[in-house]
Amino acid sequence: MKIVVSGGGTGGHIYPALALIREIQKENKEAEFLYIGTKTGLESTIVPREKIPFKSIHITGFKRKLSLDNIKTILRFLKGARDSKKMLKEFKPDIVIGTGGYVCGPVVYAAAKLNIPTIVHEQNSVPGLTNKFLSRYVDRIAICFEEARDYFPKEKVVFTGNPRASEVNGKDGIRGRLSAGLSTTMPAVLIFGGSRGARPINDSVVKALSEFGEKPYQVLYITGDVHFDDVQNEVELVGNPKNVVIKPFIHNMPEVLSGIDLVVSRAGATTLAEITSLGIPSILVPSPYVTNNHQEKNARSLSDHGAAELLLEKDLNSKSLIQHIDKILLDDENLKMMKIKAKKLGVPDSAERLYKLMKQQVKGKQK
């Protein structure tokens, strides 16, 4: 099978794509891939590093307000679609899948116009402009949150979950703890604000450090590379308790997550897929700066089912952070119930489901 994958801009669009590719490579050694992204997006460095053939087109996103830039975007879209058609005709894929970001627009649109089977994968509970646009052209729409179903033509929608959920299972949690400098005997909470960190979360954690030092649990606090030096300067003033480990970034997140009892984080789709797959309770602080406030809606899909506590950024401070952590980690019964409820929402076979859907579409087109 020859497969074109497109997705870019943020890790939330790229990492599910890579997880899907790895799942397919496990099941089908003969599969061939071409990844189409942009030169300026994260995908331009991440994908080639994975030794996956990569090509790029030039495309920008639409401004939500009236702007002359949107005329340029339309022209770039048309050129991007032409360039994509050339790449597709040369590669001759059996199927094209878009995992999000505006680069998917011209690529998946071009594939649909060439009568190549197409799927878009929507990671969030509220879809973005690109997937809404593509929904009228593609054959199938794979979703991760049931809340997204209402935004698309119902006959095209299939619930698959996020392929990243498949990659966190079967890891050694004890090894993950040790790699991060954590004890294997105390309950552990992981606090992070995404790959780049989040200043409001960092500020609250720094102000809570002295109180954390008195707790019967340990904290792994990931600042994000951008914020690490500033955080370290503040920590030097207030002190670093022995039960708090501070790092700028961790590269083995699936392994570390496997050894964690509670997560405090933003509510990005990939993070939620990972923690529900593992059955980890969470305190979610959704970013209020994202399109359509989709992170809050993502978070409510967990908190409404008792798998997470929702803590809005406007209510976040050192006191509320500690209160929420204590409420879960210091109550064994509550912790146990939240783990069960989180696990119920997980889709650990999501990559397998998505690949199965792809094979069905290819087979259906061949008839």
LUMNU-259968 format. One line per 8 residues: number of its first residue (from 1); their letters; for each residue z, x, y of N, C-alpha, C. Coordinates in pm, whole numbers, always signed. Atoms other than C-alpha are relative to their C-alpha. Example, Ala and Ser with C-alpha at 12.3 -4.5 7.8 and 13.67 -1.06 7.14 Angstrom:
<pts>
1 = AS = +0:+89:-119:+780:+1230:-450:+0:+90:+120 ~ -6:-82:-119:+714:+1367:-106:+73:-77:+109
</pts>
This chain:
<pts>
1 = MKIVVSGG = +0:+84:-120:+0:+0:+0:+0:+88:+125 ~ +6:-73:-127:-90:+124:+349:+64:-88:+106 ~ -83:+79:-90:+153:+13:+619:+4:+63:+138 ~ -20:-43:-139:+151:+37:+998:+129:-64:+51 ~ -125:+46:-59:+490:+12:+1165:-3:+32:+149 ~ -8:-23:-144:+540:-27:+1539:+132:-51:+52 ~ -127:+40:-59:+863:-39:+1733:+51:+115:+84 ~ -43:-112:-82:+1014:+159:+2014:+84:-38:+120
9 = GTGGHIYP = -80:+17:-120:+1207:+208:+2331:+145:+34:-23 ~ -141:-23:+28:+1556:+196:+2185:+22:+23:-150 ~ -33:-23:+140:+1725:+301:+1863:+10:-129:-78 ~ -13:+130:+65:+1785:-67:+1788:-132:-51:-56 ~ +130:+38:+52:+1411:-106:+1731:-53:+104:-100 ~ +55:-110:+81:+1344:+232:+1570:+74:+15:-134 ~ -76:-27:+123:+1627:+272:+1316:-20:-106:-108 ~ +35:+97:+106:+1561:-60:+1137:-136:+29:-62
17 = ALALIREI = +133:-34:+51:+1197:+47:+1108:+8:+116:-98 ~ -15:-116:+88:+1297:+381:+955:+73:-38:-129 ~ -72:+46:+119:+1541:+208:+719:-95:-74:-94 ~ +100:+71:+80:+1258:-18:+601:-95:+99:-68 ~ +91:-100:+57:+1025:+279:+551:+65:+73:-116 ~ -70:-71:+107:+1287:+461:+344:+16:-87:-124 ~ -11:+92:+113:+1340:+152:+127:-133:-11:-75 ~ +133:+10:+63:+965:+121:+64:-33:+129:-74
25 = QKENKEAE = +27:-128:+65:+939:+492:-16:+74:+13:-132 ~ -77:-3:+126:+1210:+449:-281:-70:-82:-108 ~ +60:+92:+97:+1025:+161:-446:-146:+29:-29 ~ +144:-22:+15:+667:+270:-394:-37:+139:+51 ~ +27:-140:-35:+597:+644:-401:-140:+20:+57 ~ +139:-13:-45:+229:+581:-327:-23:-58:+140 ~ +16:+65:-131:+291:+393:+1:-35:+103:+108 ~ +38:-84:-114:+126:+541:+311:+40:-70:+128
33 = FLYIGTKT = -49:+58:-124:+258:+492:+662:-68:+61:+122 ~ +35:-47:-134:+141:+517:+1020:+92:-72:+96 ~ -90:+57:-100:+391:+463:+1299:-68:+9:+137 ~ +61:+0:-134:+248:+360:+1638:+109:-33:+102 ~ -100:+19:-105:+478:+400:+1938:-54:+45:+134 ~ +40:-54:-130:+474:+539:+2291:+41:+148:+7 ~ -31:-142:-15:+483:+902:+2403:+136:+20:+66 ~ -122:-18:-79:+783:+842:+2629:+124:-60:-65
41 = GLESTIVP = -115:+63:+64:+1005:+638:+2396:+70:+93:-98 ~ -76:-79:+97:+1271:+772:+2159:-77:+22:-129 ~ +75:-9:+127:+1033:+706:+1871:-88:+124:-6 ~ +92:-114:-2:+810:+995:+1983:+66:+128:-52 ~ -70:-116:+57:+1079:+1245:+1877:+65:-33:-134 ~ -72:+36:+122:+1271:+1053:+1609:-93:-13:-120 ~ +89:+29:+113:+975:+943:+1395:-65:+126:-57 ~ +58:-124:+56:+792:+1280:+1363:+105:+85:-72
49 = REKIPFKS = -108:-76:+64:+1130:+1438:+1275:+23:-48:-144 ~ -13:+56:+134:+1133:+1206:+972:-125:+24:-85 ~ +124:-35:+69:+791:+1344:+875:-86:-123:-32 ~ +84:+120:+11:+620:+1009:+925:-115:+14:+99 ~ +114:-12:-92:+264:+1018:+1072:+18:-91:+121 ~ -29:+72:-124:+288:+911:+1437:-119:+9:+97 ~ +100:+4:-107:+34:+802:+1698:+56:-84:+114 ~ -56:+70:-115:+93:+668:+2047:-106:-71:+82
57 = IHITGFKR = +82:+67:-100:-49:+425:+2297:+83:-4:+129 ~ -71:+8:-129:+37:+385:+2665:+17:-147:+37 ~ -28:+139:-34:+208:+58:+2750:+136:-6:+71 ~ -127:+21:-69:+485:-63:+2982:+40:-146:-15 ~ -50:+136:+14:+699:-375:+2981:-24:-83:+125 ~ +15:+92:-112:+665:-681:+3203:+128:-3:+83 ~ -114:+27:-88:+888:-722:+3507:+25:-150:-3 ~ -32:+142:+7:+1072:-1053:+3497:-24:-70:+133
65 = KLSLDNIK = +31:+56:-131:+1018:-1101:+3870:-147:+25:+30 ~ +138:-20:-40:+676:-1136:+4032:-17:+140:+56 ~ +19:-138:-41:+542:-786:+4075:-144:+42:-26 ~ +134:-54:+19:+212:-606:+4120:-6:+88:-125 ~ -5:-84:+121:+327:-381:+3835:-44:-78:-123 ~ +38:+81:+116:+264:-673:+3598:-151:-2:-21 ~ +146:-7:+13:-109:-653:+3674:-37:+129:-75 ~ +24:-127:+69:-101:-287:+3566:+39:-12:-147
73 = TILRFLKG = -46:+17:+139:+93:-389:+3255:-104:-76:-82 ~ +103:+77:+70:-175:-645:+3162:-119:+91:-35 ~ +112:-92:+24:-447:-380:+3200:+36:+102:-109 ~ -45:-95:+103:-241:-136:+2991:+8:-68:-136 ~ -4:+75:+127:-189:-405:+2728:-140:-9:-60 ~ +137:+15:+49:-564:-464:+2700:-53:+134:-54 ~ +43:-132:+47:-633:-90:+2673:+78:+38:-127 ~ -82:-29:+117:-343:-53:+2428:-50:-74:-123
81 = ARDSKKML = +54:+78:+112:-490:-329:+2212:-130:+61:-51 ~ +126:-66:+41:-832:-156:+2213:+28:+128:-77 ~ -37:-125:+67:-674:+177:+2123:+61:-28:-138 ~ -64:+36:+127:-468:+10:+1851:-104:-42:-102 ~ +107:+44:+92:-779:-153:+1700:-71:+120:-61 ~ +66:-120:+52:-941:+190:+1670:+86:+67:-107 ~ -91:-63:+97:-634:+332:+1495:+9:-81:-128 ~ -11:+87:+117:-610:+32:+1264:-127:+4:-85
89 = KEFKPDIV = +127:-5:+74:-980:+42:+1169:-12:+133:-76 ~ +6:-132:+63:-943:+411:+1091:+99:+10:-117 ~ -105:-11:+102:-618:+379:+889:-16:-104:-111 ~ +22:+111:+94:-712:+47:+720:+130:-45:-70 ~ -127:+41:+61:-357:-87:+666:-12:-131:-76 ~ -10:+128:+70:-272:-365:+422:+85:-99:+78 ~ -89:+85:-79:-9:-497:+663:+51:+78:+121 ~ -57:-60:-121:+130:-432:+1012:+129:-74:+33
97 = IGTGGYVC = -128:+61:-35:+494:-491:+1105:+51:+59:+131 ~ -59:-42:-127:+650:-478:+1451:+149:-24:-3 ~ -146:+13:+4:+1023:-414:+1484:+63:-10:+139 ~ -56:+26:-132:+1060:-475:+1857:-36:+105:+103 ~ +41:-87:-111:+995:-322:+2198:-141:-36:+42 ~ +129:+45:-51:+692:-377:+2417:-120:+69:-63 ~ +112:-67:+65:+480:-125:+2223:-58:-86:-112 ~ +47:+86:+109:+460:-383:+1942:-107:-98:+47
105 = GPVVYAAA = +92:+102:-52:+267:-621:+2169:-145:+27:-32 ~ +142:-28:+26:-77:-460:+2168:-31:+36:-144 ~ +26:-44:+138:-40:-313:+1817:-9:-120:-95 ~ -2:+115:+91:+54:-634:+1635:-107:-103:+39 ~ +106:+91:-47:-180:-844:+1850:-136:+47:-51 ~ +128:-55:+48:-470:-613:+1761:-16:-24:-149 ~ +5:+21:+145:-383:-639:+1391:-32:-145:-34 ~ +24:+143:+25:-375:-1019:+1405:-147:-35:+28
113 = KLNIPTIV = +140:+27:-35:-717:-1024:+1574:-96:+60:-102 ~ +81:-62:+105:-849:-797:+1297:+23:-66:-136 ~ -29:+76:+123:-716:-1046:+1039:+77:+83:-103 ~ -89:-77:+86:-467:-795:+899:+132:-76:-7 ~ -130:+68:+9:-143:-951:+766:+102:+62:+97 ~ -93:-47:-103:+128:-928:+1034:+136:-66:-12 ~ -138:+49:-4:+506:-963:+1058:+67:+60:+122 ~ -91:-58:-99:+745:-923:+1349:+142:-18:-50
121 = HEQNSVPG = -140:+2:+40:+1109:-844:+1287:+85:-13:+126 ~ -84:+24:-117:+1351:-992:+1542:+145:+29:-36 ~ -136:-42:+36:+1688:-818:+1535:+110:-83:+67 ~ -104:+65:-79:+1873:-1023:+1797:+3:-151:-18 ~ -13:+146:+7:+1997:-1381:+1819:-87:-69:+103 ~ +92:+52:-102:+1783:-1429:+2131:-118:+95:+10 ~ +114:-92:+2:+1430:-1286:+2104:-46:+43:+139 ~ +55:-51:-125:+1265:-1077:+2371:-139:-56:+26
129 = LTNKFLSR = +131:+53:-42:+939:-1149:+2554:-110:+38:-99 ~ +110:-46:+86:+722:-942:+2318:-8:-83:-128 ~ +3:+77:+125:+822:-1122:+1998:-30:-147:+24 ~ +37:+139:-34:+799:-1462:+2169:-151:-11:+16 ~ +145:-2:-19:+445:-1373:+2273:-73:+13:-134 ~ +67:-27:+127:+351:-1240:+1928:+17:-112:-102 ~ -31:+103:+101:+500:-1539:+1743:-116:-95:-24 ~ +113:+92:+19:+184:-1744:+1799:-115:+63:-77
137 = YVDRIAIC = +110:-70:+66:-38:-1478:+1640:+35:+51:-140 ~ -37:-65:+127:+161:-1331:+1348:+9:-100:-114 ~ -11:+84:+120:+182:-1461:+993:+145:-39:-28 ~ -140:+25:+30:+560:-1432:+953:+91:+65:+105 ~ -101:-51:-92:+869:-1379:+1168:+129:+17:-79 ~ -123:-28:+74:+1167:-1211:+1001:+116:+5:+99 ~ -114:+5:-92:+1504:-1284:+1164:+127:+54:-65 ~ -128:-54:+45:+1855:-1138:+1139:+116:-94:+31
145 = FEEARDYF = -101:+99:-37:+2053:-1419:+1303:-63:-138:-11 ~ +52:+136:+12:+2007:-1785:+1216:-24:-62:+138 ~ +14:+54:-136:+2046:-1854:+1590:-139:+25:+59 ~ +133:-32:-52:+1702:-1698:+1648:-108:-96:-48 ~ +100:+87:+63:+1523:-1955:+1431:-63:-99:+96 ~ +47:+106:-89:+1495:-2216:+1706:-101:+47:+104 ~ +91:-52:-102:+1289:-1986:+1929:-143:+18:-50 ~ +129:-32:+61:+995:-1958:+1688:-56:-120:-76
153 = PKEKVVFT = +57:+104:+87:+751:-2179:+1494:+70:+1:-136 ~ -89:+3:+117:+972:-2292:+1207:-69:+37:-131 ~ +68:-26:+127:+705:-2263:+938:-26:+150:-23 ~ +25:-144:+13:+671:-1888:+1007:+128:+81:-24 ~ -127:-76:-2:+1041:-1792:+1007:+58:+21:-140 ~ -68:-35:+125:+1210:-1612:+717:+124:+83:+35 ~ -122:-78:-24:+1571:-1488:+723:+3:+118:-97 ~ -5:-121:+85:+1581:-1128:+595:+122:+86:+28
161 = GNPRASEV = -103:-93:-41:+1860:-958:+787:-63:+129:+52 ~ +43:-126:-61:+1838:-609:+938:+0:+112:-104 ~ +7:-104:+103:+1719:-322:+711:+108:+107:+10 ~ -106:-99:-14:+1989:-95:+853:+122:-36:-86 ~ -113:+43:+83:+2242:-303:+656:-7:+60:-139 ~ +17:-55:+135:+2097:-159:+336:+38:+147:-8 ~ -20:-146:+1:+2154:+203:+442:+146:+42:+3 ~ -140:-40:-11:+2530:+193:+489:+78:-16:-130
169 = NGKDGIRG = -71:+26:+125:+2619:+86:+138:-3:+121:-93 ~ -7:-106:+99:+2728:+323:-137:+37:+137:+54 ~ -41:-128:-59:+2857:+593:+100:+146:+30:-35 ~ -135:-46:+32:+3173:+795:+43:+86:-6:+126 ~ -82:+20:-118:+3426:+665:+296:+104:+109:+21 ~ -100:-108:-12:+3686:+935:+222:-66:+124:+57 ~ +75:-115:-54:+3427:+1204:+281:-34:-23:+147 ~ +31:+34:-139:+3328:+1022:+600:+119:+22:+91
177 = RLSAGLST = -122:-20:-79:+3687:+1021:+724:+27:+149:+22 ~ -29:-143:-9:+3737:+1389:+648:-99:+71:+93 ~ +102:-62:-85:+3410:+1483:+821:+28:-24:+148 ~ -31:+35:-140:+3537:+1313:+1139:+137:+50:+43 ~ -131:-51:-34:+3878:+1479:+1125:+111:-103:-9 ~ -100:+106:+15:+4067:+1164:+1022:+84:+21:-126 ~ -86:+2:+118:+4359:+1131:+782:-52:-104:-99 ~ +42:+98:+102:+4292:+951:+454:+110:-100:-32
185 = TMPAVLIF = -115:+86:+34:+4631:+777:+455:+34:-105:+104 ~ -31:+98:-106:+4652:+591:+789:-116:-94:+24 ~ +108:+89:-43:+4453:+281:+895:-76:+64:+115 ~ +83:-66:-102:+4164:+385:+1119:-86:-101:+75 ~ +88:+81:-84:+3986:+218:+1411:-103:+93:+64 ~ +109:-73:-64:+3650:+345:+1533:-37:-71:+129 ~ +36:+56:-131:+3577:+291:+1905:-122:+74:+52 ~ +119:-63:-57:+3230:+356:+2043:-81:-102:+80
193 = GGSRGARP = +77:+89:-88:+2989:+216:+2299:-149:+15:-17 ~ +142:-22:+24:+2653:+279:+2135:-34:+147:+8 ~ +40:-140:+9:+2453:+600:+2111:+23:+77:+131 ~ -20:-67:-129:+2488:+673:+2484:+140:-20:+56 ~ -135:+26:-49:+2843:+545:+2521:+0:-114:+101 ~ -14:+108:-98:+2974:+279:+2759:+121:+29:+88 ~ -107:-41:-91:+3179:+367:+3066:+120:-96:+1 ~ -117:+89:-3:+3397:+49:+3073:+89:+16:-124
201 = INDSVVKA = -78:-23:+122:+3502:+110:+2710:+72:+134:+11 ~ -61:-133:-16:+3564:+480:+2785:+121:-6:+93 ~ -110:+8:-98:+3781:+398:+3089:+124:-64:-63 ~ -113:+70:+61:+3996:+157:+2888:+69:+85:-106 ~ -57:-84:+105:+4042:+399:+2599:+83:+114:+60 ~ -72:-111:-63:+4144:+691:+2824:+135:-49:+53 ~ -125:+52:-56:+4406:+473:+2995:+98:-45:-110 ~ -84:+45:+111:+4536:+363:+2653:+48:+116:-87
209 = LSEFGEKP = -27:-113:+89:+4569:+714:+2506:+149:+20:-31 ~ -143:-26:+24:+4944:+760:+2555:+61:-106:-90 ~ -52:+107:+84:+5014:+421:+2397:-54:+10:-143 ~ +56:-23:+134:+4778:+495:+2107:+85:+100:-78 ~ -78:-105:+65:+4994:+800:+2036:+125:-51:-70 ~ -120:+58:+59:+5283:+570:+1941:-31:-99:-113 ~ +40:+102:+98:+5085:+351:+1698:-4:+56:-142 ~ +5:-45:+140:+5096:+366:+1315:-141:-2:-58
217 = YQVLYITG = +140:-11:+45:+4716:+388:+1298:-65:+113:+78 ~ +72:-108:-67:+4458:+646:+1400:-128:-52:+63 ~ +116:+43:-78:+4167:+624:+1642:-107:+109:-3 ~ +116:-87:-15:+3822:+781:+1618:-79:-55:+118 ~ +55:+45:-128:+3681:+759:+1968:-126:+81:+32 ~ +130:-64:-27:+3310:+835:+2024:-41:-33:+143 ~ +23:+23:-142:+3237:+881:+2393:-148:-20:+36 ~ +140:-12:-39:+2860:+927:+2386:-19:+134:+69
225 = DVHFDDVQ = +25:-134:-55:+2706:+1264:+2482:+9:+3:+152 ~ +9:+4:-146:+2652:+1160:+2844:+139:+3:+64 ~ -132:+16:-60:+3020:+1082:+2905:+104:+100:-49 ~ -102:-81:+68:+3194:+1344:+2689:+75:+94:+95 ~ -65:-97:-88:+3263:+1609:+2956:+96:-69:+97 ~ -87:+73:-94:+3402:+1355:+3203:+125:-52:-70 ~ -115:+51:+76:+3623:+1201:+2936:+96:+115:-32 ~ -85:-114:+33:+3751:+1544:+2829:+82:+46:+119
233 = NEVELVGN = -73:-38:-121:+3847:+1625:+3189:+118:-93:+24 ~ -109:+97:-18:+4053:+1304:+3205:+106:+16:-109 ~ -94:-17:+112:+4206:+1365:+2863:+92:+120:+22 ~ -82:-118:-28:+4328:+1708:+2973:+117:-34:+92 ~ -106:+40:-93:+4531:+1535:+3244:+108:-85:-67 ~ -97:+94:+61:+4693:+1269:+3022:+46:+45:-139 ~ -36:-47:+134:+4703:+1454:+2689:-74:-74:-109 ~ +74:+57:+114:+4536:+1392:+2353:+96:-16:-119
241 = PKNVVIKP = -92:+22:+112:+4765:+1230:+2092:-60:+50:-132 ~ +45:-55:+128:+4748:+1375:+1739:-79:-101:-83 ~ +67:+102:+81:+4631:+1043:+1595:-127:-53:+66 ~ +126:+39:-67:+4329:+1019:+1831:-99:+116:-7 ~ +107:-100:+10:+4011:+1212:+1747:-112:-41:+96 ~ +103:+30:-101:+3757:+1233:+2031:-123:+86:-26 ~ +126:-71:+25:+3393:+1326:+1968:-110:-59:+90 ~ +110:+52:-81:+3073:+1297:+2174:-96:-88:-79
249 = FIHNMPEV = +99:+70:+82:+2861:+1173:+1883:+27:+35:-146 ~ -5:-35:+142:+2857:+1153:+1503:-136:-32:-62 ~ +134:+14:+58:+2542:+1198:+1298:+2:-70:-136 ~ -10:+63:+132:+2672:+1051:+972:+73:-135:+10 ~ -68:+127:-26:+2767:+706:+1100:+18:-88:-124 ~ -22:+83:+118:+2707:+518:+770:+116:+49:-87 ~ -107:-57:+82:+2942:+755:+586:+135:-21:+67 ~ -125:+18:-74:+3208:+739:+858:+42:-147:-1
257 = LSGIDLVV = -30:+143:-1:+3185:+360:+882:+62:-45:-132 ~ -50:+39:+132:+3252:+334:+510:+150:+25:-17 ~ -142:-30:+9:+3600:+476:+569:+83:-63:+111 ~ -66:+58:-118:+3689:+265:+875:+55:-140:-31 ~ -62:+132:+21:+3921:-40:+883:-35:-101:+109 ~ +29:+87:-114:+3828:-179:+1227:-93:+71:+96 ~ +95:-57:-96:+3546:-125:+1476:+15:-70:+135 ~ +10:+53:-137:+3551:-168:+1855:-131:+52:+56
265 = SRAGATTL = +131:-46:-44:+3198:-161:+1993:-72:-106:+83 ~ +94:+96:-56:+2916:-325:+2183:-48:-90:-114 ~ +46:+95:+101:+2734:-603:+2001:-150:+11:-24 ~ +140:-22:+34:+2397:-446:+1932:-28:-47:-142 ~ +35:+60:+129:+2212:-598:+1638:+19:+96:-117 ~ -11:-97:+109:+2205:-277:+1432:+146:+23:-40 ~ -143:-18:+27:+2580:-222:+1465:+56:-118:-78 ~ -52:+120:+67:+2654:-580:+1360:-53:-10:-143
273 = AEITSLGI = +55:-1:+136:+2422:-548:+1059:+78:+95:-88 ~ -71:-102:+78:+2605:-234:+947:+142:-45:-33 ~ -141:+31:+25:+2961:-361:+988:+17:-124:-88 ~ -10:+116:+88:+2896:-698:+822:-40:+36:-142 ~ +39:-44:+134:+2722:-530:+531:+118:+65:-72 ~ -116:-68:+56:+3039:-325:+479:+126:-87:+0 ~ -117:+86:-8:+3276:-611:+559:+110:+57:+87 ~ -98:-58:-92:+3446:-438:+853:+27:-97:+115
281 = PSILVPSP = -34:+83:-117:+3633:-656:+1108:-32:+76:+129 ~ +38:-66:-124:+3542:-586:+1469:+56:-70:+122 ~ -28:+51:-134:+3638:-629:+1832:-125:+31:+79 ~ +132:-19:-62:+3310:-681:+2014:+8:-19:+151 ~ +4:+3:-146:+3264:-602:+2383:-147:+0:+40 ~ +145:+3:-25:+2906:-721:+2447:-37:+51:+138 ~ +50:-47:-129:+2709:-550:+2718:-52:-119:+81 ~ +50:+110:-82:+2653:-796:+3005:-130:+34:+72
289 = YVTNNHQE = +116:-48:-76:+2354:-593:+3126:-131:-10:-78 ~ +121:+10:+83:+2104:-683:+2852:-74:-130:+26 ~ +85:+116:-21:+1819:-932:+2860:+56:-125:-65 ~ -45:+131:+50:+1921:-1297:+2820:+142:+1:-56 ~ -139:-10:+48:+2280:-1185:+2758:+7:-9:-153 ~ +9:+20:+145:+2178:-1156:+2392:+115:+64:-77 ~ -110:-60:+74:+2467:-927:+2298:+119:-94:-14 ~ -111:+97:+12:+2724:-1196:+2375:-33:-103:-107
297 = KNARSLSD = +40:+97:+103:+2527:-1439:+2160:+7:+63:-138 ~ -16:-71:+127:+2510:-1176:+1884:+147:+1:-42 ~ -143:-12:+29:+2886:-1129:+1909:+59:-133:-44 ~ -55:+133:+34:+2960:-1502:+1897:-43:-43:-141 ~ +42:+34:+136:+2765:-1527:+1571:+98:+56:-102 ~ -106:-53:+86:+3047:-1316:+1422:+135:-63:+33 ~ -133:+51:-39:+3347:-1435:+1624:+16:-148:-35 ~ -8:+143:+35:+3264:-1802:+1561:+31:-22:-148
305 = HGAAELLL = -26:+10:+144:+3296:-1730:+1188:+127:+78:-41 ~ -126:-68:+31:+3625:-1538:+1215:-15:+143:-47 ~ +24:-136:+46:+3465:-1201:+1137:+25:+103:+110 ~ -18:-90:-114:+3524:-1055:+1484:+82:-68:+108 ~ -64:+49:-122:+3726:-1089:+1802:-95:+31:+115 ~ +87:-20:-116:+3520:-1134:+2120:+86:+40:+120 ~ -70:-46:-119:+3644:-935:+2421:-104:+29:+108 ~ +100:-17:-105:+3426:-981:+2728:+35:+118:+89
313 = EKDLNSKS = -23:-119:-81:+3381:-678:+2951:+90:-28:+120 ~ -81:+35:-117:+3539:-860:+3246:+149:-9:-35 ~ -139:+10:+45:+3857:-899:+3038:+50:+128:-65 ~ -35:-125:+67:+3856:-544:+2902:+83:+90:+89 ~ -81:-104:-63:+4134:-307:+3004:+84:+63:-111 ~ -77:-70:+104:+4374:-75:+2823:+96:-94:-72 ~ -98:+93:+58:+4628:-354:+2768:-67:-97:-97 ~ +67:+98:+86:+4383:-611:+2628:-60:+67:-123
321 = LIQHIDKI = +58:-75:+113:+4219:-345:+2410:+107:+22:-108 ~ -107:-26:+97:+4547:-248:+2245:+51:-129:-63 ~ -46:+130:+55:+4655:-611:+2207:-93:-49:-110 ~ +97:+46:+99:+4335:-695:+2020:+5:+87:-126 ~ -6:-89:+116:+4359:-386:+1796:+126:-29:-81 ~ -126:+28:+69:+4725:-453:+1714:-3:-131:-77 ~ +7:+133:+61:+4652:-817:+1638:-67:+4:-137 ~ +74:-9:+127:+4417:-712:+1359:+61:+105:-93
329 = LLDDENLK = -42:-110:+87:+4534:-374:+1230:+146:-9:-44 ~ -141:+7:+35:+4906:-455:+1230:+37:-130:-72 ~ -22:+126:+75:+4863:-788:+1050:-86:+7:-127 ~ +75:-22:+124:+4761:-717:+689:-78:-124:-44 ~ +66:+123:+45:+4678:-1080:+615:-122:-32:+87 ~ +112:+23:-92:+4459:-1118:+925:-112:+98:-26 ~ +100:-103:+28:+4284:-789:+849:-77:-33:-127 ~ +62:+33:+128:+4216:-897:+491:-97:-118:+14
337 = MMKIKAKK = +86:+119:-17:+4075:-1239:+593:-124:+33:+81 ~ +116:-37:-82:+3851:-1087:+861:-99:+84:-79 ~ +90:-80:+85:+3713:-839:+607:-84:-92:-88 ~ +71:+94:+87:+3622:-1125:+373:-107:-75:+79 ~ +94:+78:-82:+3458:-1324:+654:-115:+86:+51 ~ +108:-90:-43:+3263:-1022:+781:-97:+25:-114 ~ +82:-27:+118:+3139:-947:+430:-92:-118:-33 ~ +80:+120:+27:+3016:-1306:+392:-124:-6:+89
345 = LGVPDSAE = +112:+3:-93:+2790:-1257:+693:-99:+115:-23 ~ +85:-116:+23:+2646:-930:+565:-120:-29:-89 ~ +122:+12:+81:+2298:-892:+415:-34:+140:-52 ~ +18:-138:+47:+2320:-567:+214:-136:+28:-62 ~ +133:-20:+59:+1978:-623:+52:-112:-32:+99 ~ +96:+42:-103:+1798:-684:+383:-132:+76:-4 ~ +124:-78:+6:+1548:-398:+350:-86:-45:-117 ~ +70:+49:+119:+1456:-520:+3:-65:-136:+29
353 = RLYKLMKQ = +54:+133:-36:+1409:-875:+138:-123:+12:+88 ~ +113:-15:-92:+1180:-757:+415:-122:+58:-71 ~ +111:-57:+77:+969:-546:+179:-62:-106:-91 ~ +50:+108:+85:+940:-842:-56:-89:-95:+79 ~ +80:+86:-87:+814:-1056:+233:-134:+65:+32 ~ +124:-72:-29:+558:-788:+319:-97:-7:-119 ~ +86:+5:+120:+428:-779:-40:-59:-139:-19 ~ +50:+138:+13:+398:-1159:-43:-115:-25:+96
361 = QVKGKQK = +106:+21:-101:+189:-1152:+276:-129:+72:-40 ~ +118:-77:+42:-43:-882:+142:-68:-71:-117 ~ +54:+68:+118:-85:-1065:-189:-68:-130:+39 ~ +59:+126:-46:-149:-1395:-11:-133:+18:+69 ~ +124:-28:-73:-421:-1239:+203:-112:+40:-97 ~ +100:-48:+95:-594:-1090:-102:-60:-111:-85 ~ +50:+111:+84:-635:-1428:-274:-126:-62:+59
</pts>
